[in-house]
């Protein structure tokens, strides 16, 4: 068993099969937390579990837009490690299309996963967090798309703006409980979501993958893609004992990108 500053905590990370979610799970595990890895597909979750240092539980079939699936996943998580004290809402998707070609089905799906999923999972876990009180944490992985607009991802921008608003509202509501609620807003990050965006750019513009990747990196004043481990470092700070007075905040991990 790993020991560290988060020993005694049970962390639930949604979308833990790859990218930012996997890196956050790794950081929490190294810090001593027992980690439940939640996601829809078992294979990526098992791959993440294999690289973690401490105790892990895989909650596959965890569809954040499905109330019944959430209840089943939480029941298995609690059976493994007890009440959840750290919640990281990371699951999300970001399909790209011009607004006039964004179907209602796509719109509804993105909002269901990226925004309503945060609402549903948080509401389901909230009794555990209130029971823990001081030291319990909610970290929502939003996006710089929750702080500004980007073309061709209108549904994603709308959902992530909603996550930021939910974060701020819930932080005030829970202030007296000791539970903190914050959002991390990464810029373009080197994850499978970016790989998908690059593939779309290549298919629609004829640019090479290298050109598409460079174009996305231009949004960052440091002229690079953010690394998932950098987002995980921010999450690790927010769940630590030194961040008890940090709540209702949106922390951009974006190399100085201006939010307008």
Backbone bond lengths (Angstrom), bond angles and torsions (degrees), N, CA, C in turn:
res aa  C-N    CA-C-N  psi(-1)  N-CA   C-N-CA  omega(-1)  CA-C   N-CA-C  phi
1 X - - - 1.452 - - 1.520 109.80 -
2 X 1.362 116.25 134.15 1.456 120.42 176.36 1.523 110.07 -75.84
3 X 1.319 116.33 144.66 1.457 121.00 173.19 1.513 108.76 -122.11
4 X 1.307 115.51 151.12 1.451 120.00 -178.63 1.513 109.73 172.79
5 X 1.328 117.62 -167.58 1.465 120.76 -175.48 1.525 114.31 -63.96
6 X 1.326 117.70 -18.14 1.466 120.27 -179.89 1.519 112.47 -105.88
7 X 1.323 117.73 12.29 1.456 120.86 176.03 1.533 109.32 -57.80
8 X 1.313 116.33 134.05 1.456 121.05 -177.48 1.513 113.66 97.16
9 X 1.323 117.17 -8.87 1.455 121.62 178.07 1.527 110.62 -95.90
10 X 1.316 115.03 146.86 1.458 122.70 170.46 1.520 107.03 -112.54
11 X 1.319 116.44 114.45 1.462 122.50 -178.26 1.521 110.22 -103.05
12 X 1.314 116.10 133.12 1.460 122.28 173.06 1.522 108.12 -110.50
13 X 1.320 116.61 122.62 1.460 122.33 -179.27 1.519 108.28 -119.63
14 X 1.323 117.69 117.63 1.463 120.13 176.58 1.523 109.69 -87.29
15 X 1.314 115.50 154.01 1.459 119.30 -176.81 1.511 111.86 61.36
16 X 1.336 115.52 41.38 1.467 120.62 -171.44 1.516 113.97 -89.49
17 X 1.328 117.47 6.78 1.458 119.38 -174.42 1.511 115.54 -80.19
18 X 1.322 118.03 -16.37 1.464 119.94 -177.98 1.517 109.79 -164.09
19 X 1.321 115.21 174.07 1.454 121.59 171.17 1.513 114.86 56.67
20 X 1.337 115.46 -134.70 1.462 121.49 -175.95 1.522 110.98 -61.89
21 X 1.327 117.60 -43.06 1.457 119.97 -178.56 1.513 112.74 -60.11
22 X 1.329 116.90 -43.04 1.460 120.57 179.23 1.520 111.25 -64.96
23 X 1.321 117.15 -39.85 1.469 120.19 -179.67 1.522 111.41 -68.76
24 X 1.329 117.14 -38.52 1.462 119.36 177.27 1.525 109.73 -65.06
25 X 1.323 117.30 -43.07 1.460 120.51 177.57 1.524 110.87 -58.14
26 X 1.316 116.06 -41.68 1.467 120.81 179.59 1.534 110.77 -62.98
27 X 1.329 116.72 -44.52 1.468 120.54 -179.22 1.524 111.30 -64.70
28 X 1.327 117.14 -41.67 1.459 120.46 179.93 1.522 110.73 -66.37
29 X 1.324 116.22 -39.47 1.450 120.20 179.04 1.524 111.42 -64.48
30 X 1.308 116.57 -44.18 1.470 120.52 178.19 1.520 111.94 -61.55
31 X 1.343 116.27 -29.08 1.464 120.81 179.70 1.527 112.14 -84.52
32 X 1.327 117.59 1.01 1.455 120.93 172.45 1.507 116.39 106.33
33 X 1.328 118.11 -5.16 1.466 119.75 -179.95 1.524 110.92 -72.78
34 X 1.315 115.58 149.55 1.461 120.97 165.57 1.522 106.33 -85.28
35 X 1.314 116.91 132.56 1.464 120.78 -167.92 1.520 111.03 -121.21
36 X 1.331 114.95 126.32 1.456 120.75 168.39 1.513 108.71 -94.82
37 X 1.315 115.64 122.87 1.453 123.15 -179.64 1.524 108.19 -95.91
38 X 1.310 117.20 114.55 1.456 121.18 -175.39 1.520 110.55 -112.22
39 X 1.320 115.59 138.66 1.452 120.93 178.53 1.516 109.91 -178.05
40 X 1.308 116.28 172.76 1.463 119.86 -176.56 1.526 112.84 -80.13
41 X 1.344 117.38 -31.05 1.473 120.21 -173.46 1.524 110.43 -113.39
42 X 1.325 115.92 135.47 1.450 120.28 -173.13 1.527 112.57 -73.76
43 X 1.342 118.50 -37.09 1.468 120.12 -172.74 1.532 112.68 -61.15
44 X 1.336 119.73 -49.01 1.470 118.23 178.33 1.524 112.81 -62.89
45 X 1.317 117.19 -35.45 1.464 120.19 178.96 1.527 110.79 -65.32
46 X 1.321 116.09 -40.65 1.458 119.34 177.89 1.527 111.22 -65.30
47 X 1.335 116.19 -35.46 1.469 119.87 177.59 1.528 110.25 -65.22
48 X 1.330 116.76 -40.78 1.462 119.70 176.47 1.518 110.63 -64.29
49 X 1.341 116.46 -45.49 1.466 120.33 -179.15 1.523 111.80 -57.18
50 X 1.324 116.03 -35.41 1.463 120.46 -177.08 1.522 112.85 -66.62
51 X 1.338 116.69 -22.18 1.468 118.74 -178.02 1.524 112.90 -98.78
52 X 1.330 118.14 -0.34 1.456 120.52 -177.28 1.518 111.65 -88.27
53 X 1.319 114.33 153.75 1.461 119.99 -173.49 1.516 113.05 -87.13
54 X 1.328 117.59 -27.73 1.461 120.15 -172.77 1.506 113.65 -114.33
55 X 1.339 115.30 -157.31 1.452 121.85 -177.33 1.528 109.92 -74.32
56 X 1.315 116.19 133.18 1.460 120.71 179.77 1.523 110.04 -134.17
57 X 1.311 114.44 154.49 1.458 121.51 173.66 1.520 107.72 -132.55
58 X 1.309 116.94 132.67 1.464 121.98 -179.51 1.521 109.38 -97.97
59 X 1.323 116.37 120.17 1.462 122.07 176.55 1.520 107.94 -112.10
60 X 1.321 116.56 84.82 1.458 121.41 -179.69 1.526 109.74 -82.16
61 X 1.332 115.70 165.02 1.450 120.29 -176.26 1.507 112.99 72.56
62 X 1.315 116.56 16.38 1.468 123.02 -176.14 1.530 108.48 -88.05
63 X 1.321 115.36 86.45 1.461 122.20 178.39 1.517 107.81 -90.18
64 X 1.325 117.61 112.91 1.458 120.88 -173.32 1.517 112.99 -68.43
65 X 1.331 117.51 -10.92 1.466 120.24 177.40 1.528 112.28 -95.87
66 X 1.327 117.40 3.85 1.461 122.92 -174.64 1.530 109.04 -119.65
67 X 1.335 116.93 111.29 1.462 121.31 -175.68 1.526 111.45 -59.80
68 X 1.323 116.70 -42.49 1.465 120.19 -178.74 1.525 111.27 -65.66
69 X 1.329 116.64 -40.77 1.466 120.27 179.22 1.522 111.07 -64.69
70 X 1.323 116.51 -38.71 1.466 120.13 177.30 1.521 110.40 -62.81
71 X 1.321 116.66 -45.59 1.470 120.53 -179.31 1.526 111.13 -60.83
72 X 1.329 116.72 -42.70 1.462 120.51 179.13 1.525 110.91 -64.92
73 X 1.333 116.18 -44.39 1.455 120.23 179.80 1.515 112.69 -63.72
74 X 1.324 116.64 -40.90 1.466 119.85 179.39 1.524 111.49 -67.91
75 X 1.320 116.10 -36.82 1.464 118.65 178.05 1.530 110.78 -60.82
76 X 1.331 116.69 -42.68 1.467 119.64 179.47 1.522 110.79 -69.38
77 X 1.347 117.21 -36.59 1.467 120.41 178.79 1.522 111.13 -64.83
78 X 1.320 116.07 -44.26 1.468 119.96 179.91 1.522 111.24 -67.43
79 X 1.319 116.59 -35.83 1.465 119.54 177.38 1.516 111.15 -63.81
80 X 1.329 116.23 -32.46 1.472 120.40 -179.26 1.515 112.27 -78.61
81 X 1.349 116.80 -46.95 1.466 119.74 -169.02 1.523 114.69 -131.48
82 X 1.316 118.58 4.95 1.454 119.83 -179.25 1.519 112.24 84.54
83 X 1.333 116.74 -166.44 1.464 120.72 -176.40 1.529 112.14 -59.41
84 X 1.314 115.12 147.42 1.470 121.60 177.43 1.524 108.69 -81.01
85 X 1.323 116.75 133.78 1.467 120.33 178.05 1.526 112.64 -117.93
86 X 1.328 117.08 -15.44 1.466 121.86 176.79 1.527 107.60 -130.23
87 X 1.325 116.66 122.04 1.459 121.03 179.57 1.523 109.63 -117.77
88 X 1.318 115.67 125.12 1.464 121.18 175.00 1.522 107.85 -117.43
89 X 1.326 115.69 108.95 1.464 121.86 177.57 1.523 108.62 -87.72
90 X 1.310 115.47 99.46 1.462 120.25 -174.98 1.524 113.80 -117.11
91 X 1.322 118.01 -21.73 1.469 120.53 -174.88 1.525 110.72 -57.17
92 X 1.333 115.92 137.69 1.455 118.99 178.91 1.518 111.61 -175.22
93 X 1.320 114.62 167.39 1.455 120.80 174.74 1.517 108.28 -145.35
94 X 1.337 116.14 158.13 1.465 120.65 -172.97 1.522 111.09 -145.15
95 X 1.329 118.02 69.86 1.472 119.48 175.80 1.519 110.70 -67.37
96 X 1.314 116.21 149.74 1.462 120.53 -178.35 1.520 110.49 -114.43
97 X 1.334 114.59 141.30 1.466 121.59 176.38 1.518 107.64 -173.45
98 X 1.331 118.57 149.19 1.463 119.37 170.54 1.523 109.52 -57.74
99 X 1.322 116.45 152.60 1.460 120.09 -176.99 1.525 111.82 -55.72
100 X 1.341 116.98 -42.42 1.457 118.81 -175.41 1.530 112.81 -71.34
101 X 1.330 116.38 -11.99 1.461 120.13 176.48 1.532 112.27 -107.23
102 X 1.316 116.90 6.19 1.461 120.90 177.88 1.525 108.56 -82.34
103 X 1.307 116.22 112.50 1.462 120.22 -177.26 1.524 110.42 -75.14
104 X 1.321 115.01 160.57 1.458 119.58 176.67 1.527 110.34 -62.91
105 X 1.327 117.56 -34.94 1.460 120.12 178.45 1.526 111.24 -62.60
106 X 1.341 116.24 -43.60 1.469 119.73 178.09 1.521 109.98 -64.93
107 X 1.319 116.47 -46.15 1.471 120.69 179.31 1.528 110.65 -55.53
108 X 1.313 116.27 -50.38 1.461 120.45 -177.72 1.517 111.93 -64.05
109 X 1.340 116.70 -38.39 1.454 119.55 -178.91 1.524 111.27 -67.24
110 X 1.327 117.83 -43.95 1.461 120.44 -179.22 1.526 110.56 -64.02
111 X 1.317 117.68 -44.56 1.458 119.30 178.45 1.526 111.66 -66.19
112 X 1.335 116.63 -35.54 1.469 119.75 179.04 1.517 111.83 -63.46
113 X 1.331 116.98 -43.07 1.466 120.77 -177.51 1.526 111.17 -80.79
114 X 1.330 116.85 -49.41 1.462 120.76 -169.01 1.524 114.27 -81.35
115 X 1.333 117.22 -25.71 1.467 120.34 -178.15 1.523 112.26 -118.14
116 X 1.327 116.81 -58.05 1.464 118.69 -179.63 1.520 110.66 -62.21
117 X 1.331 117.71 -33.25 1.461 120.60 176.77 1.514 112.41 -59.79
118 X 1.331 117.01 -39.92 1.471 120.76 176.77 1.521 109.63 -63.18
119 X 1.333 116.27 -43.92 1.463 121.15 177.97 1.524 111.41 -59.79
120 X 1.326 117.11 -49.46 1.457 120.92 -174.37 1.527 112.45 -66.57
121 X 1.333 116.60 -46.06 1.466 119.29 -178.81 1.525 110.50 -66.85
122 X 1.322 116.59 -43.22 1.464 119.70 -179.95 1.521 110.78 -62.47
123 X 1.313 117.22 -43.75 1.457 120.16 179.60 1.527 111.21 -62.12
124 X 1.330 116.73 -38.17 1.461 120.51 -179.83 1.529 112.38 -70.08
125 X 1.322 117.26 -34.04 1.468 121.45 -176.78 1.526 111.88 -88.65
126 X 1.325 117.44 -17.38 1.463 121.26 -171.16 1.523 114.24 -54.54
127 X 1.334 120.79 -39.84 1.470 118.12 177.63 1.531 113.25 -57.25
128 X 1.331 116.94 -39.85 1.465 120.31 177.04 1.523 110.76 -61.20
129 X 1.329 116.06 -45.46 1.454 120.84 -176.17 1.531 111.28 -65.83
130 X 1.316 116.71 -42.27 1.468 120.01 177.89 1.522 111.06 -64.91
131 X 1.317 116.21 -36.47 1.461 119.74 177.20 1.524 110.65 -61.39
132 X 1.323 116.58 -40.09 1.468 121.23 178.97 1.516 110.28 -70.76
133 X 1.343 116.81 -42.31 1.462 120.91 -179.77 1.516 111.76 70.36
134 X 1.311 116.54 -130.59 1.454 120.76 -177.08 1.529 110.79 -55.48
135 X 1.314 116.05 128.82 1.456 121.69 -177.85 1.514 112.95 102.49
136 X 1.343 117.47 -16.94 1.464 119.82 176.10 1.521 109.02 -78.01
137 X 1.315 115.53 147.36 1.465 119.59 -172.95 1.528 111.04 -140.74
138 X 1.334 114.87 145.07 1.459 122.83 166.47 1.518 107.19 -121.34
139 X 1.327 116.16 124.90 1.462 121.48 175.17 1.523 107.55 -122.17
140 X 1.310 116.15 116.68 1.462 121.91 178.53 1.521 109.64 -99.26
141 X 1.308 116.86 125.62 1.457 119.73 176.31 1.528 107.36 -87.65
142 X 1.302 114.75 102.05 1.461 121.20 178.82 1.526 107.97 -93.48
143 X 1.312 117.51 -122.58 1.464 121.54 -177.41 1.518 107.38 -179.39
144 X 1.328 116.38 159.60 1.461 117.56 168.16 1.525 110.43 -61.03
145 X 1.335 117.01 -19.71 1.465 121.07 173.66 1.519 111.82 -68.56
146 X 1.319 118.13 -9.06 1.454 122.29 172.26 1.510 112.64 -90.49
147 X 1.341 116.23 -3.43 1.460 121.29 -177.61 1.522 112.86 -120.62
148 X 1.326 116.78 -14.59 1.457 122.09 -179.60 1.526 108.36 -153.04
149 X 1.311 117.48 178.63 1.453 120.91 179.49 1.515 112.35 -102.64
150 X 1.317 115.51 149.42 1.464 122.77 171.69 1.524 107.62 -132.94
151 X 1.303 116.21 143.78 1.466 120.03 177.29 1.522 110.89 -71.13
152 X 1.323 115.80 150.39 1.463 125.12 171.67 1.525 114.74 72.72
153 X 1.324 117.68 7.24 1.474 120.61 175.60 1.532 109.07 -136.41
154 X 1.317 115.90 49.25 1.463 119.98 -174.58 1.527 111.99 -61.79
155 X 1.317 117.50 -41.76 1.463 119.39 179.94 1.527 110.89 -65.16
156 X 1.322 115.86 -41.63 1.465 120.83 178.74 1.525 110.77 -63.28
157 X 1.315 117.20 -44.82 1.471 120.83 178.25 1.519 110.52 -60.58
158 X 1.331 117.08 -44.95 1.461 120.52 -179.73 1.523 110.87 -61.33
159 X 1.327 116.25 -43.66 1.461 120.14 -179.25 1.523 111.65 -65.39
160 X 1.312 116.81 -44.43 1.461 119.48 -177.22 1.524 112.16 -71.90
161 X 1.343 118.15 -32.78 1.460 119.16 170.48 1.527 109.65 -60.24
162 X 1.339 116.27 -38.84 1.455 119.79 176.98 1.514 112.72 -63.25
163 X 1.326 117.45 -39.37 1.462 121.08 178.00 1.527 110.64 -62.30
164 X 1.323 116.68 -41.05 1.467 120.13 177.91 1.523 110.48 -63.41
165 X 1.323 117.62 -44.52 1.458 120.43 178.67 1.515 112.34 -63.60
166 X 1.335 116.64 -42.09 1.463 120.87 177.59 1.524 110.61 -62.02
167 X 1.308 116.94 -42.21 1.466 121.92 178.65 1.520 110.62 -57.33
168 X 1.314 116.49 -48.62 1.466 120.57 -177.21 1.523 111.72 -65.61
169 X 1.330 116.34 -42.11 1.461 119.79 -179.66 1.523 111.59 -65.99
170 X 1.335 116.42 -45.47 1.456 119.83 -176.91 1.525 111.92 -68.92
171 X 1.320 116.95 -32.39 1.463 119.76 177.63 1.524 111.05 -60.49
172 X 1.321 116.84 -41.59 1.463 120.13 178.32 1.523 110.24 -67.95
173 X 1.325 116.57 -42.33 1.459 120.78 -178.03 1.522 112.06 -63.24
174 X 1.332 116.90 -33.73 1.465 121.08 -175.59 1.526 113.41 -100.23
175 X 1.309 117.65 4.85 1.468 120.53 -172.61 1.526 112.53 -55.13
176 X 1.310 117.97 -39.81 1.462 120.69 -176.77 1.526 113.25 -79.28
177 X 1.327 117.71 -8.37 1.462 120.46 -178.51 1.521 113.02 -87.25
178 X 1.325 116.80 -17.18 1.457 120.71 -174.23 1.511 113.62 91.58
179 X 1.339 117.86 -6.64 1.463 122.10 177.36 1.525 108.52 -83.80
180 X 1.316 117.61 125.57 1.464 120.33 177.66 1.521 110.41 -99.73
181 X 1.331 114.85 150.98 1.457 122.16 -177.31 1.520 108.42 -135.06
182 X 1.315 116.95 118.59 1.456 121.44 -179.13 1.521 110.72 -138.21
183 X 1.313 115.12 161.30 1.467 121.06 177.12 1.515 109.75 -122.62
184 X 1.310 115.66 138.49 1.463 121.80 171.16 1.522 107.05 -104.06
185 X 1.319 115.90 133.08 1.464 121.46 -176.68 1.526 109.44 -118.09
186 X 1.328 117.31 86.84 1.461 118.86 178.93 1.528 111.15 -71.96
187 X 1.327 115.14 148.13 1.449 120.30 166.53 1.524 109.09 -78.82
188 X 1.324 116.88 -162.62 1.463 119.85 179.03 1.531 108.81 -58.30
189 X 1.326 115.34 120.57 1.463 122.15 -172.37 1.519 109.84 -119.87
190 X 1.309 115.99 143.83 1.458 122.45 -174.63 1.531 110.37 -76.37
191 X 1.335 115.31 81.63 1.461 122.72 -176.91 1.525 109.18 -134.78
192 X 1.340 117.35 174.32 1.472 119.28 175.08 1.525 113.73 -58.51
193 X 1.341 118.82 -27.98 1.468 120.48 175.99 1.521 110.82 -62.67
194 X 1.316 116.37 -39.64 1.469 120.10 177.67 1.523 110.29 -68.64
195 X 1.316 116.73 -38.94 1.471 119.24 177.12 1.523 110.67 -58.23
196 X 1.335 115.73 -39.79 1.462 119.80 177.90 1.518 111.30 -65.59
197 X 1.333 116.72 -42.10 1.462 120.97 178.52 1.527 110.90 -63.30
198 X 1.321 116.27 -40.11 1.460 120.59 178.91 1.525 110.27 -64.09
199 X 1.314 116.59 -42.10 1.467 119.95 178.42 1.521 111.08 -60.98
200 X 1.323 117.29 -38.30 1.464 121.14 178.36 1.520 110.78 -66.24
201 X 1.335 116.54 -43.45 1.464 120.67 178.83 1.526 110.41 -61.00
202 X 1.319 116.50 -43.91 1.460 121.13 179.55 1.528 109.96 -61.25
203 X 1.334 116.20 -44.51 1.462 120.23 -176.41 1.519 112.90 -68.46
204 X 1.328 117.32 -32.52 1.462 120.43 -173.77 1.525 114.00 -97.23
205 X 1.322 117.38 -20.36 1.472 119.56 -175.73 1.515 114.22 -116.68
206 X 1.325 117.77 -17.71 1.453 120.17 -177.14 1.513 113.86 83.07
207 X 1.343 117.68 0.04 1.459 119.55 176.22 1.522 109.76 -68.78
208 X 1.321 116.06 158.92 1.450 119.74 173.89 1.526 108.88 -77.80
209 X 1.333 116.16 163.94 1.459 120.45 178.01 1.528 110.91 -60.80
210 X 1.332 115.93 -37.31 1.466 119.79 179.78 1.530 110.72 -65.58
211 X 1.313 116.57 -40.73 1.465 120.04 178.55 1.523 110.99 -66.57
212 X 1.320 116.11 -40.54 1.459 119.92 179.29 1.524 111.29 -64.68
213 X 1.324 116.32 -42.34 1.467 120.21 178.61 1.526 110.61 -63.44
214 X 1.319 117.04 -42.15 1.466 121.00 178.86 1.525 111.07 -63.58
215 X 1.333 116.28 -37.81 1.461 120.26 179.10 1.530 111.22 -63.15
216 X 1.310 116.86 -43.43 1.459 120.17 178.08 1.522 111.28 -65.34
217 X 1.318 116.49 -37.65 1.467 120.19 179.28 1.514 112.33 -65.31
218 X 1.337 117.47 -23.13 1.460 120.90 -178.89 1.523 112.26 -64.31
219 X 1.338 117.69 -22.97 1.465 119.85 178.96 1.525 111.78 -66.60
220 X 1.311 116.61 -22.36 1.455 123.25 -179.50 1.528 108.67 -92.68
221 X 1.342 119.52 121.63 1.463 120.51 179.30 1.525 113.56 -56.40
222 X 1.323 116.95 -22.36 1.464 120.51 175.73 1.523 112.13 -81.71
223 X 1.339 116.16 -2.97 1.468 123.64 176.50 1.530 112.13 58.11
224 X 1.320 115.24 47.52 1.456 120.02 177.46 1.512 108.49 -155.36
225 X 1.324 116.58 161.58 1.448 121.77 171.99 1.525 109.67 -81.30
226 X 1.312 115.77 141.68 1.459 120.78 174.70 1.524 108.64 -66.07
227 X 1.315 116.63 144.98 1.455 121.48 176.57 1.535 110.43 -93.95
228 X 1.330 118.01 140.66 1.466 119.96 179.62 1.522 113.49 -53.20
229 X 1.327 116.83 -34.06 1.467 119.58 -179.29 1.520 111.84 -64.30
230 X 1.330 117.43 -27.42 1.466 120.37 178.18 1.521 111.03 -70.26
231 X 1.323 116.31 -37.21 1.460 120.47 175.72 1.525 109.52 -67.72
232 X 1.327 116.44 -40.25 1.466 120.66 178.14 1.521 111.34 -61.86
233 X 1.311 117.36 -37.77 1.469 120.30 178.12 1.529 110.92 -62.21
234 X 1.336 116.36 -40.09 1.465 120.06 177.76 1.523 110.53 -65.26
235 X 1.322 116.77 -41.91 1.465 120.34 178.61 1.522 111.15 -63.48
236 X 1.327 116.21 -40.70 1.460 120.25 -179.40 1.520 110.80 -62.15
237 X 1.322 117.00 -38.89 1.471 120.15 176.60 1.529 110.59 -65.07
238 X 1.317 117.51 -43.76 1.463 120.74 -176.22 1.522 112.64 -65.04
239 X 1.326 118.32 -30.26 1.462 119.65 179.84 1.520 112.13 -89.09
240 X 1.323 117.77 -3.67 1.457 121.50 -177.64 1.513 113.08 -81.14
241 X 1.312 115.42 169.05 1.465 121.20 -176.33 1.524 112.54 -67.26
242 X 1.321 116.95 -24.02 1.460 119.58 -179.01 1.507 114.84 -78.43
243 X 1.333 117.63 -2.86 1.469 120.56 -177.35 1.529 112.50 -110.27
244 X 1.328 116.89 23.02 1.464 119.77 -176.71 1.527 112.51 -61.39
245 X 1.336 117.83 -29.82 1.465 120.93 -179.88 1.521 112.86 -93.56
246 X 1.325 116.63 3.77 1.470 120.80 178.27 1.515 108.06 -96.37
247 X 1.315 116.96 108.31 1.467 120.48 178.67 1.519 109.87 -152.54
248 X 1.320 115.36 147.85 1.462 120.61 -178.22 1.510 113.61 75.06
249 X 1.326 116.81 18.26 1.459 120.47 -174.47 1.531 111.66 -102.60
250 X 1.318 114.63 153.97 1.479 122.33 171.85 1.521 106.94 -117.56
251 X 1.297 115.42 114.96 1.465 121.09 -176.12 1.532 108.55 -105.93
252 X 1.316 115.71 112.41 1.470 120.63 179.69 1.527 109.20 -82.50
253 X 1.308 115.79 126.95 1.477 122.69 173.29 1.509 104.54 -112.07
254 X 1.324 115.81 86.75 1.465 119.43 -165.68 1.518 114.06 -150.81
255 X 1.336 117.03 17.82 1.451 119.85 174.50 1.513 115.72 65.35
256 X 1.331 117.40 21.96 1.457 119.88 178.14 1.519 114.49 94.92
257 X 1.341 117.69 8.90 1.460 121.26 177.83 1.527 109.60 -56.20
258 X 1.304 117.38 132.69 1.457 122.35 -178.42 1.515 109.93 -77.33
259 X 1.324 116.77 129.30 1.460 122.08 178.86 1.527 109.42 -98.03
260 X 1.313 116.18 113.97 1.470 119.81 -178.21 1.516 109.66 -126.09
